[in-house]
């Protein structure tokens, strides 16, 4: 942001938005920011001109004008010959009502270094503040003669003429500026007018002229206005022809990138759209995340089309197998953190992936994972870890997985038949003693979870459980259901359930559903990367890691939460190493700032390494 582009503060809000080192959005009052953040930042950057200038610009944008007086004067002392220092000090003086001092600073700079577009534009603002409109207009024109591409100066010039003579006068003013040597921004205004007159050819000619005059690298403002105006006019292909080859994520940012993604998506070019999305993600800008997450989901949804599967398509599925808790494989370096389970203990298999949903289709269709599907897969995983760690039982989870025509999770519309569930379990290398089937009914509120416990040797159902819960707040009901299941299986296997072991802490309250989500996401990452030749269709990869990271920050002493993060990162490396790289520094910071007990810390680090 250039000095003259500094926006006014939003006086209606008393909050400042910022981001911590982990990318989490935080809000603090203006008083807290001024006293606890800004003062320290000024002190840290006092001797660094570049950092101090950036701080002044940001702080002026946040409305901290008086607080920037001494920093702006310090900046002039650090770089007395720099235009930005003189302009920033002049702006601070002007905003604090010291118009004479502001003019003095600008004239002193111009006398020594010559007039520039920026200094003259700010001098014109001083004249305008004093009510001398004629002198302000004359000075502003001199500013544009030296730099016709100042965004604020040009916009002000157009507004002055439009106010007196309407749109025609505004366009005439832009034609006058466009004739100046080096002008390209006025051409954008003229192109906008041509689009309004439905003259696409005329607009494109002006855009090409602007691009040629602007040179390389192309200014971000040029590509942003070009792509936005063409998009609003429905001219999609020219956006990609003119802006696409010139786009650089680091230089042009999310505004231009957003327009290019939208253009590619409208033309059905989803791979190209995702390529730009990945480039933007790689910039690691937390303030862009909401926008990028939107496109992540939209592109995944668009790639599915209408989700229909031709009736003639042959569909095949298999049962994938996961032994033990999803985050604690038997061969994991973290296994030593928990009591070993004897090989002669009963083996319990868990099978979910079924749900009755409202308006269920009468045919197979592809869709993005939703809350119902995720919970149908998360519950067996949670039951698994509870019975393994609290009853000392051997456990494994069966995961219905589509292999043809394309890989993906299977969500059955009906509960698994008892005999089929036992048959699937007994096809595994290790023979199960019990099978736990879970099924959801989500056709109406409240939702319902149904659980059946089968003994395999005689195929008898030894118990059923039910829980009703609101979709928005399932914690209490699902935790009671889990306690009942632990007690039921413990009786059936002649075990004595215990409290959770020392290294096992499950997030509670509103965090519990998110813990279930992270379990399911680890399963999704592993399953989608199980076959290198036919990877699945995983989406939301960054949210998966970021969500795990935030869970660890919320529960820094939970060993299982940290292992869940480590195992997710480990699995993600196999399919999206580029995404993992984006989080490397944040994960390392977590390990440094929130270390676990030495043995657990070492186990987690071994998985991350």
C-alpha positions, 0 to 999 in steps of 0.5 A: 500500500502506497502512502497516499492509499492509506484508508481511513479507520472504521470509526464504528468498530472498537476492535482490531483484527489480527492473526497469531503465529498459527494463523488464528484470527484474533480480535482485540480492542483498540485500547489493548492494541495501542497499549499492548501491541502497537507500543512494543512494535514501535520500539522493535522497529524504531531503527528499521526504516522499512519495518517502521514505514510498514507499521505507520501505513498499517496503523494509519489504516487502523486509525492510530493517527496521533500515535504515529507522530513520533514514528513518522518523525523518526522515519524522516530522521532514518531516511531524510532523502526518501519520498515515503518518509516525507509523505507519511509525515505530511499525512500524519500532520495533515490528519492531525490538523497541522496543515502548515507543517504538512505543507512545509514537509512536502515543499522542503522535500520537493525543493530538494528532490523535485516534484513528484506525483505523490507529493503534489497529490498530497499538497493538493489535499492540503489546499482542498482542506483549506477550501482552495478548490481551484488551487487543489485542482491545478495542483492535482493536475500537475501531480497527474502530469508527473504520475498519471497512474496514482489510484487515489489522485486519478479517482479524485480527479475523475470525481471532481469532474463527474460532480460538476458535469456528470458521467460525460465529464468524468469520461472526458477527464479520463481521456485527457489523462489517458493522453499523458505519457505513461498513462495506463490507469485512465485507460481502465476507466475508459474501458469500463465505460466502453463495457457499459456501452456494450462495446467489448471490442473497444474495451479490449483495445483499451485493456491491451493498451494499458497492459502494454504501457504498464510493462512488466511486472503488471501492476496488481491494480490493473489486473484486478480492475480488468478481470473484475470489469470483464467478469461483470460484463460476462466476458470470461475468456478475455480475462484468461487471455489477458490476465492469466499469463501475467498472474503472479500469486505473490504480486497480485494476490487473492483479488486477482486470483479470485477472479481468475479462479471464477473464470476458469470455473465458469468455463469448466476448467477446474484443474486450472482453477485449482492450480491458481488456488494452490498458488494462493494457498502457498502464500500462507496468508491467513486473511485469505483463508476464508475466501480460499476455503470457499473455492476449495469446496466449490471446485470439489463440488463442481468437479463432481458434476451432478453426481449421477452414476449411470445405471449400467456402471459396475460398482465394486467395493471392498472392506479396508481394515484399520487395526487399533485406534486410528491414530495408534497403529501397533507399530507406531513409536507411540505404542509404548505410551499405552499399556500393551494389549495381550494377543489373546484378548478378544478381538472386536470389529467395528463397522459403520458407514450407513445412514438413513437421510432425508430425501435419499436418492433411489440410485447411487450417486457421488457427493462430497462428504457431509456431516452424516457421512463423516459421523457414520465413519467417525463413531466406529473409530471413536468406539474403537479407541474407547474399547481398546484403551479402556477395556484392553481389547484388540480392535479393528475398524472395517471401512466400506470403500468403493473401488469401481468406478472411482475410489471413495467412501461408501455410505449405505442407506440401510444398516448392515445386515448382521450376517453380512457384518459378521462375514466381512469381519471373518474375512479378515486375517484375524478372526473377530469375537464380536462385531459392533455395527453402528447406524445413523438415522438423520431423516429428522431432528433429533438424529439417532445413533443405533448400535448392535453388538454381535457375537460371532461364534453363534451370530447372536446379538448380545445387546442394542443401544440407541441415542437421540441427539440434536445435530448441533450438540451431539456431545452429551448423548454420544458420550453416554452412548459410548459409556453404555457401549463400553459397559455392554462389551465389557460384560460380553467379554468378561472385562473390567472397564477402566478410566481413560489412561493417563495419555488419553484425553478426549476434547469435551463439550463443543470440541468433542464433535470436532475431535470426531471430525479429525478422526474421520479426516485421518481415515479419509487421508489414509484411504485416499492415499492407499493406492498410489495408482488410483488416488481418491478425491480428497478435498479440504486438505489444508483445513484438515491439518489446520483443524488438527493444529488448532485442536492441539492448541486448544488441548495442548496436553492431550497426547492423543490429539497430538498423535492425531495431528502427527499421523494426519501429517504423516499420511498427508505427506504421501498425497499432498507434500506441498500442503504439509510444507505450508504447515511445517513452521507452525507445527514446529512452533507448536512442538517448541511452545507446547511440548508434551512430556519427554517420552510423548514428545519424542514419539510425536516428533518421530512421526513428524520426522 
